[in-house]
Amino acid sequence: MSGQDQPGRPSARQLFDETQSGARPRPFLPRLRSDPPAYQPIPHSLREFRAQEGADRRQRRLRELWQRLPKRSSGAGGAGGGDGDGAGGSGGGTEHDEAVARAYPVRSDGDLSAESARQLGEMYEDELLGRCGAPTHGPFSRRVPWAEFEKYADAKEAELWHIFHDELDLDGNGHLDTEELELALEKAGIKLSASTLSEFITFLTSSPHSHAISFKEFRDFLLLMPRKASAEEIFRYYRVRKFLGDDGRGPARVNMEGDVTLSAEDLSLDSPATTPAPKDAPPVPIDHRSPYEAEDEDEEFEEYEEEEPHHSWLGGSTAVRFLLAGGVAGAVSRTCTAPFDRLKIFLITRPPELGGTSLTPQAPVRGLKAIGGAIARIYAEGGVPAFWTGNGLSVAKILPESAIKFLTYESSKRMFAKYVDMVDDPRDISGVSRFLSGGMGGICSQLTIYPIETLKTQMMSSAGGQKRSLREAAQRVWQLGGARAFYRGLTIGLIGVFPYSAIDMSTFEALKLAYLRSTGKDEPGVLALLAFGSVSGSVGATSVYPLNLVRTRLQASGSSGHPERYTGMFDVVKKTYIRDGWRGFYRGLLPTLAKVVPAVSISYVVYESSKRKLGV
């Protein structure tokens, strides 16, 4: 309508006058974030707090927490050994749990290691199940009964109300601010920097912009902490919750080819990270939002707006910085160890008639002399740059491979959490689900970057002066079989993913356990972890090396340095055995193992340096 109201409809002026006079109800206007919060009186007792929260909302929240309880194997006894209303007790469980609690006091960031975090996490789970009266009989008695958990939650909430209002909230405003938290921690002998204190508060609050903790947030975070609440225990519980999800291996991860890779677990969102605040940052204004304001808005205006948690495509800037640090470390490590790769490909693909080595008993040169001859041949064909043929592609695939692995890993964890383990939090999935998620991440990344691997192998297996550019290598592979030729050897490559992962993980854990038992230490140092990672990766790579060799020969098939053509993987196995016997399946293994230690060492130094530069 242009200046005129439609016939039969009141004008804007009439609507305004009728609304002002009360003849017409006010139109609904959605609440803006900038509007002042609705007034909520500060509850003076736990009864008032529960009345403000509402029985339905409280029931929904407790049900969510109940679903997140750790599962116990049938027949396991109650670790805590107490009854359901023991939340306010001394926090003691079994003698083992008490020994763990005494052995690992956490008073600063550096006090917690991967092993101590694991043991403390198990201690909290054991005591929680015991205090909730987890049943210990029957083949299906794995879940804490709802009635027992509700009784535990009531007692624990009363305990938390007491410490929050009587010991922590000194000004009685219903919120725990930075100064109050800092004072309570200092009384317990815990001195934190401004950045760590800010991370602590942000971790407990529901909004990243809030710098004061409401009792509702305090209660929700600590309700599953079975031990008696104190400033020291709260900080330790926070550090354990924040730490869990990291397996402590850092950069000591070696793949089937002996290269160091950044695993999906290193980038995982399981352990929230926040950007450190400046060391001398001034106190941040307190956000005194009502603990129920956000929930009331959602219920009142859900027909106009339904907000979902925002997840960036790569888990936020922290994950991107970890990815960049891993990419830089991988690029430097692979560039420095590229001659080992070039030598391995030469030994695998080059036949004796084209200057390669023979492994038959009648061969005139074997062992280290054969490797020396291969090095001389590579140098003669292209000089020093020949040892870095294909390194550009090897470096170029690092970032997309890590990103795809990470995204698939996170998506798989959420799928297993929802449809298999039936838990709300992906961090609570079983070890088998986590292992399968990692395997899926590896498979998806292999499927995506496999054509790059094929092109790299084609370039590295070229002979003499017939060095191919990337474009020429791609054209040659296309001529050999179209798009399918870029995926030759993919099947046998994927077959090796799970056995390699299983051997690598089991070897690493066995070495770590043997070290701890022999030395009596609580946690191995950095050098020990690097050594365990190198050895476990080498054992895994050796175990699946014949699969790696078959895949490499299929990729190099038809190149000038490996003109042999194959009908499939079994044809490769047959011809390899006829030519060289069983030793032929381990051609190039020595340079593969020789590069592991320098690759891990270089990767570790560059990775840690890059993380410091990027602020993670």
Secondary structure, 3 states (H helix, E strand, C coil): CCCCCCCCCCCHHHHHHHHHHCCCCCCCCCCCCCCCCCCCCCCCCHHHHHHHHCHHHHHHHHHHHHHCCCCCCCCCCCCCCCCCCHHHCCCCCCHHHHHHHHHCCCCCHHHCCHHHHHHHHHHHHHHHHHHCCCCCCCCCCCCCCHHHHHHHHHHHHHHHHHHHHHHHCCCCCCEEEHHHHHHHHHHCCCCCCHHHHHHHHHHHCCCCCCCEEEHHHHHHHHCCCCCCCCHHHHHHHHHHHHHCCCCCCCCCCECCCCCECCCHHHHCCCCCCCCCCCCCCCCCCCCCCCCCHHHHHHHHCCCCCCCCCCCCCCCCHHHHHHHHHHHHHHHHHHHHCHHHHHHHHHHHHCCHHHCCCCCCCCCCCCCHHHHHHHHHHHHHHHCHHHHHCCHHHHHHCHHHHHHHHHHHHHHHHHHHHHHCCCCCCHHHCCHHHHHHHHHHHHHHHHHHHHHHHHHHHHHHCCCCCCCCCHHHHHHHHHHHHHHHHHHCCHHHHHHCHHHHHHHHHHHHHHHHHHHHHHHCCCCCCHHHHHHHHHHHHHHHHHHCHHHHHHHHHHHHCCECCECCCCCCHHHHHHHHHHHHHHHHHHCCHHHHHHCHHHHHHHHHHHHHHHHHHHCC
